Structure formats: structure tokens, C-alpha cells
Amino acid sequence: MWRQLLPGLRMTLVMTVLTGLIYPSIVTGLCQMLFPNQANGSLESKDGRVIGSSLIGQNFTKPEYFQPRPSAAGNGYDATASTGSNLGPTSQKLADRVKASVEKFRKENPSFTGPIPADLVTASGSGLDPHLSPESADAQVDRVAKARGADPQDIRALVAQLTEPRDLGFLGEPRINVLRLNEALDARYARK
């Protein structure tokens, strides 16, 4: 009996060490050497203090900040509760949530009269999307400029400067990282 069990146990031990210890250590070491920022969560720091990750959305509620798209992740951008809402287009709960988001947006941005971009009133698949479309940022420019006492054209220029293009020129859509945009605003304009 041991003749049959021992090779299996040895193979389990060898594979555990190989795939559970050696391989992850090599990959972790290579990632730390070649891509240290990404390997450590793409953290953004200000004055030596971590203020967030460029990969996970954050809730900005003050009028002087660009606000991200709504989150379906727990109590707002909780990475441990990342999940889609799984509400379909005929869901009354989804319709009510979108209607409330539209009303909130219109109240906070009274000078914006155009159609509200969809990403300002709907959550992403993960509920943690850190990006906005350029149209969504443009819809908030007047509010942010007024709150900061800045010229809206200057804010639009900053938005254009920080707009990331499509990946490889054809994948995805142009987008703006909300955390980086708000960091740039703080660096350039004093808050009122």
C-alpha cells in the first residue's frame, strides 16, 4: 500500500513547494523589480501619505471635486464588496436608483442643461471604476470652477490634459482618472 501512496505524497509535496512557494516568490520578485508601482496597488501619495489607488474609485462629495460614477460596491467603493448590482433594464429598483442619481446631479449641477452622460448615473460592473468619460467630466466643470473660483475654460483645459486615450489607439474609450484629476485640481487651485 505504501508503495502506491508514497509517490503520490512526494509528488504532492514537490508540487506544493514548486507552485505554492517557489513560483509565487519568483513572480512576486520580478513584479517588484519590473513594475513596483503596479505590484503595490498603484497607490497615489501626497505629502508622504497614501490618498488612494488609481485603480479603485473613491467617493468625492464636495462641490469643488469631480465626482465619480455611482458605486454598487458595498457602502460605496468598498473593494471587499466589489460586485455588479445584477439589476436588469426592467428592474424598478435600478430605475429608481438612476432617477435619484439624475435628480441629485441636476440639483448639484444646475447650470448643466444637456443630457446627462450614462456613466454619471449608472454603476460600473465592479462598482469600483476610477474613471469618468470626458463628457461626464465636462458636465461637472461649471460646478467645480465655481466652487474653486476658477475659469471654467481653465478647468476644461486641465480635463483635456488628463484625458487618457484609448489603449493601443483602439481599445476602450477615452477616460479620465477621477483621483488624479482631483489631485491636479488641488495642486493648481486652492479650495475655497
N, C-alpha and C positions, 0 to 999 in steps of 0.2 A: 504494500500500500504506500509506504514512504517513497518507494521508487517512482511512483507516479506523482505524488504530491510535491516532492522537493523541487523538481524542475519548474513547476508552476509557481511555487513560493519564491524561488530565486528570480524567476522572470518578473514577478510582481515587484519584488524589491528593487531590481535593476531598473525597471521602467518607472517606478515611483521616484527614484533618485534622479534618473535622467530627465523625465518630463515634469517632475514636481519641484526639483531643486536646481539642477544644472541649467536646463534650457531657460527657465524664467530668469535666472541670475544673469545669463549671457544677454538675453533680450533687454532686461532692465538696464544693465550696464551700457549696452550700445545706445539705448534711447537716451540715457542720461548724458552720454558723451555727444551724440549727434543732434539731439533735439531736446535740450534741457527744459526749455520753456513749456513745450507741449507735454513732455513727460511728467511735469509737475502741475498740470492742470491749467495751463495758460493763464496764470494768475496776474492780475493787474495790481500794481503797487503805487502808492502816493505817499511821499514823505516817509518811506520805510515801513509803511503799514499796508497790508493787503486790503484792497477795497472791493475785490470781486474777481470773477473769471470772465474772460472774453467769450467763453463757450456757454455760459449759463446766464439767462436773463435775470434781471433784478427789477424790483418794483420801485419806480421813481414816481412819487406822487406830487411833489411840489411844482408849482406852475413854472418855475424857471428851468425845469428839466424836460427833456423829451421823454415821453412816456412810452414804454414798450407795449407790445401786444398783450392782451389778457393771458393769464396763465390758468391751465386746468390742473396744475400740479400741486395738489395739497392746498396749503394755506398760502398760495402764491409763490411760485418759483422755488419750491421745495424739491431739491434734486432727489431726495429719498422717496418722493411720491410722484415721480415722473410717469405720466401716463396720458393717453388721449382721453377725451371725455366720452368717446364712443356714442355720441348723440348724433342721430341721423338727420337729414334735412327736413324730415316731417316731425321732428321732436318739438313739442311745445316748450319743454324746458330750455332747449337750445334757442328757440325763437325768443323766449322771454329774456334770456341772458344777453343775446345780441341786441335786443331792443333797449335793455338797460344800459348796455355799453354805448349805444348810439346816443341815448339821452344824456349820459354822463359826458361824452365827448362834446356834444353840442353845447352843453352848459359851460364846460371848461374852455371851449374854443369858439366863442360867439361870433368872431369875425370870419370864420371859415364857413363858406356857403355852398361849396361844391359837394359832390358825392363823397362819402367817407370811404377811404380805402378799406378793403375787407380785412387786412391784417391788423387794423386798429380795433376791430370789434370781434374777432374770432381768435381762438387759441390755436397754437400750433399742435402738431401731432404729439410731441413730447411734453408740451406745456412749459418748456424751458427756453424757447427760441430767443437768442440775444439780439436778433436783427430786426430791422424795420425796412420796408420798401422806401425808396426815395420819395414816393408820393405821400406816404404816411408821415414822414419827417416834414415834408413841405406843408402838410395840413396843420402842423403844430408850430410852425415858425413864428407866426404873429404873436401867439401867446407867450412863447419863450422870449422873443425880442422885447415885448412889453414888460415882462417880469424882470428882465435884466437891464432894461433901459438902453437897449442896443438897436441899431438899424436892422430891420428885417432882411435887407439885402446882404448885410454882412453875415448874418446867421445862415442865409441860403448859400452863400459862398463857402462857409465852413462845412455845411452839409454836403455840398458838391465835392469839396476837397476830400472828405472822409468816406465818400461812397465807394464801396468795393465793387469792382466789375464782376462779370460772370467768370466763373472758374474756367480756365483754359479758353476763354473767349466765347464759349457756347453752352456751358453747363450752369444751370441755376439761373438766378435773376440778380440784377444789381441790388446791393443791400448796404445797410449802414448798421454798424455795431452801436447799440444804444449806450452802453457803458463808455466806450471810447469817445463818442460824441459828447456825452455829458461831461466827461473829464476835460475834453478840449474846451468846452464852454466855461468850466470853472477856471481853467488856466488863462483864458483870454478875457473873460468878463467877470467882474466882481458881482456877486449876488447882492440884490437889494435887500 
